Amino acid sequence: MKYNLSIPHLSDDKRELKYIAEAMENRNIGSVGKYIPEFEYAVRKLTGAKYALAVINGTSALHLALLAVGIGKGDDVLASTFTYIGSAAPIAYVGANPVFIDSEESTWNLDPNLLEDFLKARSKRPKALILTHIYGQPANMDDIIMVCGRFGVMVIEDSAEAIGASYNERQCGTFGTAGIFSFAGNKLLTSGGGGILVTDDKHLIETASYYASNAREPMMHHEHNSIGYNYRMSNLHAAVGLAQMELANERIAARRRIFAEYEKAFAGDGRIKLMPQHSKARGNRWLTAALFDSIEPKKLMVKLANQGIETRPLWKPMHTQPVFADSEKYVNGVSERLFGMGLCLPSSSQMTDEQVRAVAAEIIGVLDITG
């Protein structure tokens, strides 16, 4: 049997197909149709954000957020280093300079103490922070928001992996000036490919929408005073996204159940450490991530693959990526250690408890054999 890392979980009643069929029957398969605003409303309802804009992916949503708040050439933008490149690439898109901040042990997310030390020591003030909630687990928002407020740094939340996750009962993506979510094919909820930008700032969402629509001016003909981008989501993708959003609570509960089952299976085994969670956080557990101190993770990955178990290394820190070799960084070694010790485990929400236990048993078996 194949145990996948994270595959789409479509509804039992096939509502995705129903909504797509309706959109096609009405010939609304492009960037116009009822499912786009309905999808946006579903995300606003879940998160509590006032405004939402559906776009082609989470990276484009971050790009639009930076454009909308006026980040540009020569500006410095802080960013979590322990993340996917889609969190950092938009900084380069607008000509700004990424400055990478390392993680804390207690959440694996950006370290607020390191952030504060950096800002105290630096004369040039960064314009913004792109904060990633890694693997669906909220960062230490009390301290990060406090530090950024003290130093006048705008917060943009990369909640690509954190739909439905909360900190102190407030949804991720709503703490800063703007937040984004991803609905890529491997995410907890998917639209087949897509992203959402959320904010409480009307001007920001209007500016982002303008740039997402090729910066077209409000005229009968196509008039352009600025360079924009073709980032609008199609009605077909929004139809799938809406169907998925209607099952959000069930899918999040399934991922949390899977994590809890791994936790029980690994209880008392000092060779395996699962990703921790802040006491005020309630993550969505998109992927169950673990550290292994008795085997090199890539060796474990190969051995598990031979048993039909798909795993994946943890994110390689951005400050160690060749493309960002010349970028400024403020690090403590945590993210590099995590990358060198960790794997993401099969977490698809279709998994049964029995299947989770079977995967856990295979992992323990490999560790026992290798010593």
C-alpha positions in Angstrom: 0.0 0.0 0.0 1.1 3.5 -0.8 1.1 6.1 2.0 1.2 9.6 0.5 2.5 12.7 2.1 -0.5 14.9 1.4 -2.9 14.3 -1.4 -6.2 16.1 -2.2 -9.2 14.9 -0.2 -12.3 15.5 -2.4 -15.8 15.4 -0.9 -17.7 12.1 -0.7 -20.7 13.8 -2.4 -18.6 15.0 -5.3 -19.6 18.6 -4.8 -16.4 19.8 -6.5 -17.7 18.1 -9.7 -21.1 19.5 -9.2 -19.9 23.1 -8.9 -17.5 22.8 -11.8 -20.3 21.4 -14.0 -22.5 24.3 -13.1 -19.8 26.8 -13.9 -19.2 25.1 -17.3 -22.9 25.0 -18.1 -23.0 28.7 -17.5 -19.8 29.2 -19.6 -18.2 30.9 -16.6 -14.8 29.2 -16.7 -12.6 32.3 -16.7 -12.0 35.0 -14.2 -15.8 35.9 -13.9 -18.4 33.8 -12.2 -20.3 33.4 -8.9 -17.9 30.9 -7.3 -15.1 33.5 -7.0 -16.9 35.8 -4.6 -18.5 32.8 -2.8 -15.0 31.3 -2.3 -13.7 34.6 -1.1 -16.7 34.9 1.3 -16.0 31.5 2.7 -12.4 32.4 3.5 -13.6 35.7 5.1 -16.2 33.9 7.2 -13.6 31.4 8.5 -10.9 33.9 9.2 -12.9 36.9 10.2 -11.1 39.1 7.7 -13.0 42.0 6.1 -11.7 41.5 2.6 -10.4 38.7 0.5 -9.0 38.4 -3.0 -8.7 35.0 -4.8 -5.6 34.7 -7.0 -3.6 32.0 -8.8 -1.4 30.9 -5.9 -0.1 31.9 -2.5 3.2 33.4 -3.9 1.2 35.8 -6.1 -0.9 36.8 -3.1 2.3 37.7 -1.2 3.6 39.6 -4.2 0.4 41.6 -4.4 0.6 42.3 -0.6 4.1 43.8 -1.0 3.0 45.9 -4.0 -0.1 47.1 -2.3 1.7 48.4 0.8 4.4 50.1 -1.3 7.4 47.9 -0.8 9.9 48.4 -3.6 13.4 48.6 -4.8 16.0 49.0 -2.1 13.6 48.4 0.8 14.6 45.8 3.4 12.0 43.1 4.2 12.5 40.6 7.1 11.4 37.0 6.5 11.3 33.7 8.2 14.2 31.6 7.0 12.7 28.3 7.8 10.1 28.2 5.0 9.4 27.5 1.3 10.9 29.8 -1.3 7.4 31.1 -2.2 7.6 33.1 1.0 10.8 34.9 0.0 10.7 35.1 -3.8 8.1 38.0 -3.8 10.6 40.1 -2.0 12.9 39.8 -4.9 10.1 40.3 -7.4 9.6 43.9 -6.1 13.3 44.6 -6.0 13.5 44.6 -2.2 16.2 43.0 0.0 15.3 39.9 2.0 16.8 39.7 5.5 16.3 36.2 7.0 15.6 35.6 10.7 16.1 32.2 12.3 13.7 30.0 14.3 13.1 29.3 17.9 13.3 25.8 19.4 9.9 26.0 21.0 7.8 26.5 17.9 10.2 26.1 15.0 8.8 29.4 13.8 10.6 32.8 13.7 12.4 33.6 17.0 10.9 36.8 18.5 14.0 37.3 20.7 16.3 37.1 17.7 14.1 39.5 15.9 14.2 42.0 18.7 18.0 41.7 19.0 18.4 42.3 15.3 16.2 45.3 15.2 17.9 46.8 18.3 21.3 46.5 16.6 20.3 47.8 13.2 20.2 51.4 12.2 18.2 51.0 8.9 14.7 50.0 9.7 13.1 47.2 7.6 9.8 48.1 6.0 8.0 44.8 6.8 8.2 41.2 8.0 6.9 38.3 6.1 6.2 35.8 8.9 5.6 32.2 8.0 3.4 29.9 10.1 5.3 26.7 9.3 3.5 23.4 8.7 0.3 25.0 9.9 1.6 25.8 13.3 1.2 29.4 14.5 4.2 31.4 15.5 4.6 33.2 18.8 2.3 36.0 17.8 2.2 37.9 21.1 5.9 38.5 21.2 6.3 39.0 17.4 3.5 41.5 17.1 4.8 43.4 20.2 8.4 43.6 18.8 7.2 44.7 15.3 4.9 47.3 16.8 7.7 48.7 19.0 10.0 49.1 16.0 7.4 50.1 13.4 7.7 47.0 11.2 4.7 46.0 9.2 3.7 42.3 9.5 2.5 40.3 6.5 1.6 36.7 7.4 2.4 33.9 5.2 -0.3 31.5 6.3 0.0 29.4 3.1 0.1 26.2 5.3 -2.1 27.5 8.1 -5.7 27.8 7.0 -7.9 27.3 10.1 -5.0 27.5 12.5 -5.3 30.0 15.4 -3.4 31.7 18.1 -5.2 32.7 21.3 -8.5 31.9 19.4 -7.6 34.4 16.6 -7.1 33.0 13.1 -3.7 33.0 11.5 -3.5 35.5 8.6 -5.4 38.2 10.5 -2.8 39.6 12.9 -0.9 41.7 10.5 -1.6 44.3 7.8 -2.3 41.4 5.4 -2.2 37.6 5.3 -2.2 35.0 2.6 -3.3 31.4 2.2 -2.4 28.7 -0.3 -4.8 26.3 -1.9 -2.2 24.3 -3.9 -2.9 20.6 -4.6 -1.0 19.3 -1.6 -2.5 21.7 0.9 -5.0 20.8 3.6 -7.7 22.4 1.4 -7.2 22.8 -2.3 -8.6 24.6 -5.3 -6.3 22.7 -7.6 -4.1 25.8 -7.6 -4.8 29.0 -6.0 -4.3 31.5 -3.2 -6.1 34.1 -1.1 -5.0 37.5 0.1 -6.9 38.7 3.2 -6.9 42.1 5.0 -9.0 44.6 6.9 -7.7 47.4 4.8 -10.0 48.4 2.0 -7.4 50.4 0.1 -4.9 47.6 0.3 -7.4 45.1 -1.2 -8.4 47.5 -4.0 -4.8 48.1 -4.9 -4.0 44.4 -4.9 -7.0 43.7 -7.1 -5.9 46.4 -9.5 -2.4 44.9 -9.9 -3.9 41.3 -10.1 -6.0 42.4 -13.1 -3.1 43.6 -15.3 -3.4 47.1 -13.7 -6.2 47.9 -16.1 -7.7 51.4 -15.7 -11.5 51.8 -15.4 -12.2 52.5 -19.0 -14.1 50.7 -21.8 -10.9 50.0 -23.7 -7.8 48.5 -22.2 -5.8 51.3 -20.7 -2.7 50.8 -18.5 -0.7 53.3 -16.5 1.2 50.7 -14.5 2.6 47.3 -15.0 0.3 44.7 -13.5 0.0 40.9 -13.4 -2.5 38.3 -14.6 -3.1 36.9 -11.2 -6.9 36.4 -11.2 -8.3 33.1 -10.1 -10.6 31.3 -12.5 -14.2 30.5 -11.6 -13.4 26.7 -12.0 -10.6 26.8 -9.4 -12.9 28.9 -7.1 -15.6 26.3 -7.5 -13.3 23.6 -6.2 -12.1 25.9 -3.5 -15.6 26.7 -2.3 -16.4 23.0 -2.1 -13.3 22.4 0.0 -14.0 25.3 2.3 -17.4 23.9 3.1 -15.5 20.9 4.6 -12.8 22.9 6.3 -13.6 21.9 9.9 -13.7 18.2 9.0 -10.4 18.2 7.1 -8.7 20.2 9.9 -10.0 17.8 12.5 -8.7 14.8 10.4 -5.2 16.3 10.3 -5.2 16.9 14.0 -6.4 13.3 14.6 -3.6 12.0 12.5 -1.0 14.0 14.5 -2.5 12.8 17.7 -2.2 9.2 16.5 1.4 9.6 15.6 2.0 11.2 19.0 0.5 8.2 20.8 2.5 5.7 18.6 5.8 7.5 19.3 5.1 8.2 23.0 8.1 7.4 25.1 10.5 6.9 22.2 13.3 9.4 22.7 14.6 8.9 19.2 11.6 10.7 17.7 10.4 14.3 18.5 7.3 15.7 16.9 6.9 19.4 16.1 6.0 21.4 19.2 3.2 23.8 19.5 2.9 27.1 21.4 0.6 26.9 24.5 -1.7 29.5 23.0 -1.7 28.0 19.5 -4.1 25.5 17.9 -2.4 24.4 14.6 -4.1 22.7 11.8 -1.3 20.0 11.6 -1.2 20.2 7.8 1.9 17.9 7.9 3.1 15.9 10.9 6.8 16.8 11.1 9.3 14.9 13.2 13.0 15.0 14.2 15.2 11.9 14.4 18.4 11.9 16.4 19.6 8.3 15.7 19.5 8.2 11.8 20.2 10.6 9.0 16.7 11.6 7.8 17.5 11.1 4.1 18.6 7.5 4.8 15.3 7.0 6.7 13.5 8.6 3.8 14.9 6.1 1.3 14.2 3.1 3.5 10.6 4.2 4.0 10.1 4.8 0.3 11.0 1.1 -0.3 8.0 0.3 2.0 5.7 2.6 0.0 5.8 5.4 2.6 6.3 8.9 1.2 8.2 11.4 3.4 9.9 14.7 2.7 12.8 16.6 4.2 11.9 19.7 6.3 12.3 23.0 4.5 15.9 23.9 3.7 16.4 27.4 5.3 16.3 30.3 2.8 19.6 31.7 4.1 21.3 28.5 2.9 19.8 28.6 -0.5 22.3 29.4 -3.3 19.9 32.0 -4.8 20.0 34.0 -1.5 23.7 33.5 -0.8 24.4 37.2 -0.7 21.3 38.1 1.4 21.6 39.4 4.9 20.7 37.0 7.7 20.5 36.8 11.5 20.7 33.2 12.5 21.2 30.9 15.5 21.6 27.5 13.9 18.1 26.2 14.8 16.6 26.0 11.3 19.8 24.3 9.9 19.6 21.8 12.7 15.9 21.1 12.0 16.6 20.7 8.3 19.4 18.2 9.1 17.3 16.1 11.5 13.7 16.2 10.2 11.1 14.7 7.9 7.5 15.3 7.2 5.4 12.1 7.5 2.3 10.9 5.6 -0.5 13.2 6.7 -3.3 12.9 4.1 -6.6 13.5 5.8 -8.0 10.2 4.3 -5.6 8.2 6.5 -7.2 6.0 9.1 -5.8 5.5 12.6 -4.8 2.0 11.7 -2.8 3.3 8.7 -1.1 6.0 10.8 -0.1 3.3 13.3 1.2 1.1 10.4 3.4 4.0 9.2 4.6 4.7 12.8 5.5 1.0 13.2 7.5 0.9 10.0 9.5 4.0 11.2 10.2 2.5 14.6 11.2 -0.8 12.9 13.7 1.0 10.7 15.1 2.8 13.8 15.4 -0.4 15.7 17.3 -2.1 12.9 19.7 0.8 12.3 20.3 1.3 16.0 
